[in-house]
Amino acid sequence: MSKIINSSFLIPLLPLSFSLLIAILVFSFNRTMNRLTKPVSFLLINSMLASTLYSSFLLYRHVNGKFDMQPFLFFKSNFIINFRLDESSEILLIISGLIALGIMLLSYIKLPRKKGYVMYLTSVSAFFGLLFLYVLSSYSTNFTPFSF
């Protein structure tokens, strides 16, 4: 059970990492990436779908618990993020994931694919990734800058 809890950091990581990757590619190859609206939409929507499905899997398995993650291991800092999984946070993750999927699918269907479409979809994915991170966090981070 602890392996499932420890792998739940993938829920916010998938949308955030794909949106960061697409944003870097847009800033590097602006003209080319604005033409590739369908593959970008496919990647971002599937990352959001994977996060939502994993959240529903966690709810189905009744996974509860807390775990700590230290994202900056190579810096000598004591920045630790506390994640909390319980039934209410899993339901909030599923609801916000379904809302994100609805927004992204409606945007894919209804919006014209012009210049700002790729950055709009990237922004939506990054916003909901940060929302997933907020829902999973236990509202307290232990931050002591650079203790040697």
N, C-alpha and C positions, 0 to 999 in steps of 0.2 A: 504494500500500500504506500510505503514511503517513496518508492520510485515514481508512482503516479503523481503524488503531491509535488515532488521535486521537479517533475517535468511540466508542471502547470505554468511555468514561466513562459512557455511557448505561446500561450494565449495572447498576451500583448506583443510578444516578440515578432510573430509572423507578420501582422499588418505593419508594424513599425519598420521592420527590416526591409520589406518589399517597397514601402513608400519611400524610405530613404534611398534605396537602390534606384528607383525610378526618378526621384528628384535629382540625384547625382547625374544620371544619364540625360535628363532634360537639360540641366545646366551645361553639360558637356556637348551634347549633340541636339541642340534645340530644334532645328528644322526637321531632322530625321525622326526624332521621338514624337513630334507633334503629328507626324504622318502615321505612326504606328499606334493608333488609338485602340484597335481591337485586341492586339496582344497585351497591351498595358492594362486594358479593362479586364481581360481574362486573368492576368496575374493578380491584380488587386482584389477582384471579386473572389477568386479562389482562396486567397490568403484569409480574407474575412470569413469565408465559408468554413475553412478548416478550423479557424479559431472558435467559431460558433458550434461546430460539430464536436470539437473536443470539450467545450464547456458542457454540452448536453451529455456527453459520455461521462464526464465527472459527476454530473447530477444523477445520472442513471446508476452509477456505481456507489453513490452516497459517500463520496470522498469528503472528509472533513479533516481539518488540521491547520497547523501553522508551519512555515518554514522560512528560513532566512537566506538571502542571496547577497553576496558581495560582488557587485558588478565590476569593480575596478581592482582586480587582484594585482595587476602589475604596478599600480601606484601604491605607495605605502599609506593608504588612508583607511579609516575605519567607517566607511560609508556602507551601511548595511540596510537593505530593504527587507522589511518584514511582510511576507505575504500571508494572507489568511483565506482559507477556503472553508466555506460553510454553505448551507443550502440557500441562504438569501443572496450571497454573493454570486453563486452559480446561476441563480434565476436572473439576477441583474445582468450577468454576462450574456446569457442567452437572449434576453429581451433587447439589450443594446446591440447585440450582433445581428438580430433579425431586423432591427430598425436600420442598421448600417447597410445590410444587404438590400433592403427595400429601397433606400436612397440611391445606392449604387446601380441597382438594376433599372430603376426608373430613369436615372440619369443616362444610362447607356441607351435606353429605348427612346427617350423623348428629346434629349439635348442634341443640337447639331454639333458635329465633331469639328470644331474650329480650333483656333489657336490656343485658347485657355482651357480646353477640355481635359487634357492630360494632367495639368497642374491642379485642376479642380478635383479630379478623382484621387490624385495623390494626397491632396489636403484632407479630403474626407477620410481616407484610409488612415492617415497619420492621426487625425483627431480621434477616431474611434479606437485606435491602438492605445493612445494616451488615456482614453476613457477606460479601457480594459485594465490598464496599469493602475489607475486610480481605484477601480472597484476591487481589484485584488489586493491592493496594499491595505495594511491594517491601520492606516491613518496616523502612523507614527514611524518616522525613520530615525535611526540613531546615527547622527552625523557629528563626528568630531574630526575636524580637518587636520590631516597629516600629523598623526601622533607617531613619534619615532621611538 
